[in-house]
Amino acid sequence: MSEAVETIPEKRSGGGAGQFIGEVREELKKTSFPSREDVTNTTIIVIVNVIFFAIFLFLVDQAWVFILGDNEHPTGLTWLINKIAGL
């Protein structure tokens, strides 16, 4: 039978925190950050979308309340069913 051989990964020697900070600085030089104008435009788009969907969902909710009504104020579909059933 063959035996499973466990391999232990080699540890990197030295470096520590100083090497880590140096590598982080190198990576930060490679990144690009959005301009102030890009951030402003994206923020405006997000705010407009939130307002649009809030109004849209409010109107859909109000439509469902009108269609289904409630026990105290039967409207829409509830009123129609009550009229057909003779209640």
N, CA, C and O of each residue as an XYZ file, in Angstrom:
348
protein
N       0.820     -1.187      0.000
C       0.000      0.000      0.000
C       0.860      1.245      0.000
O       1.966      1.267      0.541
N       0.330      2.263     -0.612
C       1.075      3.515     -0.625
C       0.639      4.370      0.557
O      -0.526      4.378      0.952
N       1.589      5.071      1.093
C       1.307      5.924      2.239
C       1.195      7.378      1.784
O       1.921      7.828      0.897
N       0.270      8.096      2.413
C       0.124      9.518      2.110
C       1.276     10.280      2.752
O       1.553     10.133      3.942
N       1.923     11.077      1.959
C       3.038     11.869      2.466
C       2.564     13.302      2.621
O       2.084     13.917      1.669
N       2.701     13.818      3.811
C       2.264     15.177      4.086
C       3.416     16.133      3.834
O       4.511     15.974      4.375
N       3.147     17.132      3.000
C       4.184     18.114      2.728
C       3.882     19.385      3.492
O       2.734     19.820      3.574
N       4.899     19.957      4.034
C       4.760     21.196      4.794
C       5.277     22.329      3.921
O       6.413     22.285      3.449
N       4.426     23.367      3.702
C       4.889     24.471      2.867
C       6.076     25.182      3.497
O       6.172     25.314      4.718
N       6.974     25.634      2.637
C       8.152     26.339      3.121
C       7.763     27.722      3.624
O       6.933     28.405      3.025
N       8.368     28.119      4.718
C       8.115     29.456      5.264
C       9.051     30.437      4.584
O      10.207     30.131      4.294
N       8.512     31.634      4.337
C       9.363     32.693      3.794
C      10.243     33.212      4.909
O       9.823     33.332      6.060
N      11.429     33.505      4.552
C      12.344     33.970      5.592
C      12.323     35.490      5.690
O      12.323     36.188      4.676
N      12.306     35.983      6.893
C      12.460     37.397      7.177
C      11.383     38.284      6.593
O      10.325     37.819      6.168
N      11.674     39.554      6.583
C      10.745     40.528      6.017
C       9.890     41.148      7.088
O      10.121     42.288      7.493
N       8.919     40.422      7.544
C       8.042     40.906      8.599
C       7.196     42.088      8.175
O       6.780     42.195      7.021
N       6.949     42.970      9.123
C       6.062     44.112      8.917
C       6.628     45.103      7.907
O       5.881     45.675      7.114
N       7.926     45.305      7.931
C       8.530     46.257      6.987
C       8.355     45.828      5.547
O       8.037     46.648      4.686
N       8.561     44.550      5.277
C       8.368     44.039      3.915
C       6.910     44.146      3.507
O       6.598     44.509      2.373
N       6.021     43.831      4.433
C       4.592     43.911      4.143
C       4.187     45.334      3.764
O       3.479     45.539      2.778
N       4.633     46.311      4.543
C       4.292     47.710      4.270
C       4.861     48.141      2.921
O       4.203     48.864      2.173
N       6.065     47.706      2.608
C       6.657     48.029      1.311
C       5.843     47.458      0.162
O       5.642     48.126     -0.852
N       5.367     46.204      0.317
C       4.552     45.585     -0.732
C       3.203     46.277     -0.863
O       2.677     46.423     -1.966
N       2.652     46.698      0.257
C       1.372     47.424      0.216
C       1.538     48.736     -0.540
O       0.676     49.097     -1.341
N       2.623     49.449     -0.300
C       2.869     50.719     -1.004
C       3.027     50.486     -2.505
O       2.538     51.274     -3.314
N       3.709     49.402     -2.873
C       3.859     49.089     -4.298
C       2.508     48.831     -4.948
O       2.249     49.300     -6.056
N       1.648     48.086     -4.263
C       0.323     47.784     -4.810
C      -0.534     49.042     -4.897
O      -1.296     49.203     -5.851
N      -0.421     49.930     -3.922
C      -1.206     51.169     -3.958
C      -0.796     52.057     -5.134
O      -1.622     52.803     -5.661
N       0.468     51.985     -5.547
C       0.911     52.757     -6.710
C       0.269     52.240     -7.985
O       0.118     52.988     -8.951
N      -0.110     50.967     -8.000
C      -0.718     50.359     -9.186
C      -2.212     50.655     -9.297
O      -2.791     50.526    -10.376
N      -2.833     51.045     -8.203
C      -4.276     51.255     -8.219
C      -4.618     52.637     -8.760
O      -3.814     53.567     -8.702
N      -5.824     52.742     -9.283
C      -6.313     54.046     -9.740
C      -7.601     54.354     -8.988
O      -8.475     53.498     -8.852
N      -7.705     55.566     -8.509
C      -8.863     55.974     -7.750
C      -9.729     56.878     -8.622
O      -9.211     57.618     -9.458
N     -11.071     56.820     -8.427
C     -11.951     57.662     -9.240
C     -11.758     59.141     -8.916
O     -11.387     59.508     -7.801
N     -12.016     59.968     -9.909
C     -11.900     61.404     -9.683
C     -13.099     61.897     -8.872
O     -14.087     61.184     -8.701
N     -12.992     63.114     -8.385
C     -14.083     63.698     -7.601
C     -15.355     63.790     -8.452
O     -16.459     63.558     -7.959
N     -15.186     64.129     -9.724
C     -16.340     64.236    -10.636
C     -17.030     62.879    -10.817
O     -18.258     62.806    -10.841
N     -16.238     61.806    -10.944
C     -16.816     60.474    -11.082
C     -17.620     60.082     -9.840
O     -18.721     59.544     -9.951
N     -17.067     60.355     -8.672
C     -17.753     60.015     -7.423
C     -19.040     60.823     -7.296
O     -20.074     60.286     -6.897
N     -18.982     62.106     -7.633
C     -20.170     62.957     -7.554
C     -21.262     62.462     -8.500
O     -22.424     62.357     -8.108
N     -20.891     62.158     -9.745
C     -21.875     61.674    -10.718
C     -22.494     60.351    -10.286
O     -23.704     60.164    -10.416
N     -21.688     59.443     -9.778
C     -22.207     58.155     -9.329
C     -23.137     58.329     -8.135
O     -24.161     57.651     -8.044
N     -22.793     59.225     -7.225
C     -23.639     59.488     -6.063
C     -24.990     60.048     -6.494
O     -26.026     59.651     -5.960
N     -24.985     60.963     -7.450
C     -26.238     61.537     -7.950
C     -27.101     60.453     -8.588
O     -28.314     60.425     -8.376
N     -26.492     59.567     -9.362
C     -27.236     58.478    -10.002
C     -27.878     57.586     -8.942
O     -29.038     57.199     -9.082
N     -27.141     57.260     -7.892
C     -27.676     56.403     -6.837
C     -28.841     57.084     -6.133
O     -29.865     56.447     -5.887
N     -28.707     58.369     -5.803
C     -29.775     59.092     -5.106
C     -31.032     59.168     -5.969
O     -32.138     58.966     -5.469
N     -30.871     59.458     -7.262
C     -32.028     59.529     -8.166
C     -32.711     58.167     -8.257
O     -33.940     58.093     -8.246
N     -31.934     57.094     -8.345
C     -32.524     55.757     -8.415
C     -33.272     55.403     -7.142
O     -34.349     54.809     -7.209
N     -32.730     55.751     -5.989
C     -33.403     55.457     -4.727
C     -34.733     56.198     -4.660
O     -35.744     55.618     -4.263
N     -34.744     57.472     -5.042
C     -35.994     58.251     -5.028
C     -37.000     57.664     -6.013
O     -38.176     57.521     -5.679
N     -36.554     57.323     -7.223
C     -37.441     56.750     -8.231
C     -38.090     55.459     -7.728
O     -39.308     55.304     -7.818
N     -37.287     54.535     -7.200
C     -37.839     53.260     -6.758
C     -38.693     53.414     -5.509
O     -39.641     52.651     -5.326
N     -38.391     54.372     -4.646
C     -39.236     54.618     -3.480
C     -40.626     55.074     -3.932
O     -41.636     54.594     -3.418
N     -40.674     55.994     -4.889
C     -41.966     56.464     -5.410
C     -42.690     55.331     -6.126
O     -43.893     55.150     -5.937
N     -41.975     54.569     -6.944
C     -42.578     53.460     -7.683
C     -43.190     52.437     -6.721
O     -44.336     52.027     -6.905
N     -42.440     52.024     -5.703
C     -42.957     51.028     -4.773
C     -44.110     51.575     -3.942
O     -45.026     50.828     -3.597
N     -44.083     52.870     -3.614
C     -45.207     53.480     -2.912
C     -46.473     53.407     -3.764
O     -47.544     53.064     -3.262
N     -46.349     53.731     -5.052
C     -47.515     53.692     -5.935
C     -48.041     52.272     -6.138
O     -49.252     52.060     -6.190
N     -47.144     51.312     -6.251
C     -47.571     49.913     -6.382
C     -48.295     49.476     -5.111
O     -49.319     48.797     -5.186
N     -47.777     49.855     -3.956
C     -48.418     49.511     -2.690
C     -49.812     50.135     -2.598
O     -50.767     49.480     -2.180
N     -49.916     51.397     -2.988
C     -51.219     52.060     -2.954
C     -52.204     51.403     -3.920
O     -53.395     51.312     -3.621
N     -51.720     50.950     -5.065
C     -52.585     50.255     -6.027
C     -53.108     48.956     -5.422
O     -54.287     48.634     -5.575
N     -52.242     48.206     -4.734
C     -52.689     46.963     -4.106
C     -53.690     47.238     -2.992
O     -54.652     46.486     -2.833
N     -53.483     48.298     -2.220
C     -54.433     48.648     -1.171
C     -55.782     48.998     -1.801
O     -56.823     48.614     -1.268
N     -55.781     49.712     -2.915
C     -57.035     50.061     -3.583
C     -57.718     48.821     -4.145
O     -58.931     48.657     -4.011
N     -56.935     47.950     -4.774
C     -57.516     46.756     -5.399
C     -58.074     45.802     -4.344
O     -59.184     45.294     -4.503
N     -57.331     45.553     -3.283
C     -57.744     44.563     -2.290
C     -58.582     45.157     -1.173
O     -59.426     44.468     -0.599
N     -58.362     46.421     -0.860
C     -59.104     47.066      0.221
C     -58.801     46.426      1.560
O     -57.838     45.669      1.686
N     -59.627     46.728      2.572
C     -59.516     46.089      3.875
C     -60.916     45.905      4.434
O     -61.890     46.265      3.773
N     -61.042     45.353      5.639
C     -62.357     45.054      6.206
C     -63.161     46.302      6.502
O     -64.381     46.304      6.336
N     -62.505     47.359      6.934
C     -63.218     48.586      7.292
C     -63.622     49.389      6.066
O     -64.678     50.020      6.060
N     -62.798     49.373      5.032
C     -63.056     50.166      3.835
C     -62.946     49.284      2.592
O     -61.926     49.313      1.902
N     -63.986     48.503      2.301
C     -63.890     47.642      1.112
C     -63.898     48.471     -0.166
O     -64.836     49.229     -0.414
N     -62.883     48.331     -0.953
C     -62.789     49.048     -2.219
C     -62.307     48.087     -3.286
O     -61.852     46.984     -2.982
N     -62.407     48.501     -4.514
C     -61.853     47.737     -5.615
C     -62.399     46.333     -5.703
O     -63.612     46.148     -5.805
N     -61.529     45.339     -5.667
C     -61.885     43.939     -5.832
C     -62.797     43.453     -4.713
O     -63.734     42.697     -4.971
N     -62.543     43.868     -3.487
C     -63.392     43.466     -2.358
C     -64.809     43.982     -2.547
O     -65.769     43.249     -2.310
N     -64.953     45.214     -2.964
C     -66.270     45.791     -3.214
C     -66.994     45.030     -4.327
O     -68.188     44.750     -4.215
N     -66.277     44.699     -5.390
C     -66.863     43.969     -6.510
C     -67.342     42.581     -6.079
O     -68.439     42.168     -6.454
N     -66.554     41.874     -5.316
C     -66.923     40.529     -4.860
C     -68.128     40.613     -3.923
O     -69.031     39.780     -3.997
N     -68.145     41.610     -3.049
C     -69.293     41.780     -2.156
C     -70.569     42.065     -2.945
O     -71.628     41.546     -2.594
N     -70.497     42.865     -3.987
C     -71.670     43.170     -4.821
C     -72.153     41.928     -5.554
O     -73.357     41.685     -5.637
N     -71.227     41.144     -6.083
C     -71.607     39.925     -6.812
C     -72.223     38.913     -5.847
O     -73.206     38.254     -6.186
N     -71.653     38.785     -4.654
C     -72.155     37.824     -3.669
C     -73.391     38.333     -2.968
O     -74.065     37.557     -2.290
N     -73.715     39.596     -3.103
C     -74.902     40.157     -2.484
C     -74.713     40.479     -1.008
O     -75.680     40.487     -0.246
N     -73.498     40.739     -0.606
C     -73.250     41.074      0.808
C     -73.347     42.553      1.054
O     -73.166     43.004      2.185
